[in-house]
Amino acid sequence: MDRKIFLWACITGGLGVVLGAFAAHGLKPLISVSAIESFNTGIRYQMYHAFLLFFIGLTTALKASQKSILLKLILTGVALFSGSIYVLATNNLTSFNFKVIGFITPIGGLFLISSWVLLFIFLELKSNFRHI
């Protein structure tokens, strides 16, 4: 399980770097300053959660089943939250109006919040973790 989590952490973080470079060099002349700021918010949250995945992969305070649940919540949250921000920020570059899927962003946020809350619960339930 840890290997899978590390691979997803690398993919998530690496993609965040690629998207950051794309925003800085490719998108900057094409979209507004506020759209770039929104895009960067998506990148920032994606990177935060890449680091969270590394922590989850490294910790021995979680069971494999708990790690699996957290991995699914985080990947779904990043895809929905950051992904929807990416398409909404670049909305004016396509003929499709992505604003109709704007409701996905807070749903993705709920997945990310849930992963943090569940991590807290899992760690609180682990009596050995209280001594760290």
Stockholm file with secondary structure:
# STOCKHOLM 1.0

chainA/1-132         MDRKIFLWACITGGLGVVLGAFAAHGLKPLISVSAIESFNTGIRYQMYHAFLLFFIGLTTALKASQKSILLKLILTGVALFSGSIYVLATNNLTSFNFKVIGFITPIGGLFLISSWVLLFIFLELKSNFRHI
#=GR chainA/1-132 SS CHHHHHHHHHHHHHHHHHHHHHIIIIITTTSCHHHHHHHHHHHHHHHHHHHHHHHHHHCSSSCHHHHHHHHHHHHHHHHHHHHHHHHHHTGGGSSSCGGGGTTHHHHHHHHHHHHHHHHHHHHHHCGGGGGC
#=GC SS_cons         CHHHHHHHHHHHHHHHHHHHHHIIIIITTTSCHHHHHHHHHHHHHHHHHHHHHHHHHHCSSSCHHHHHHHHHHHHHHHHHHHHHHHHHHTGGGSSSCGGGGTTHHHHHHHHHHHHHHHHHHHHHHCGGGGGC
//
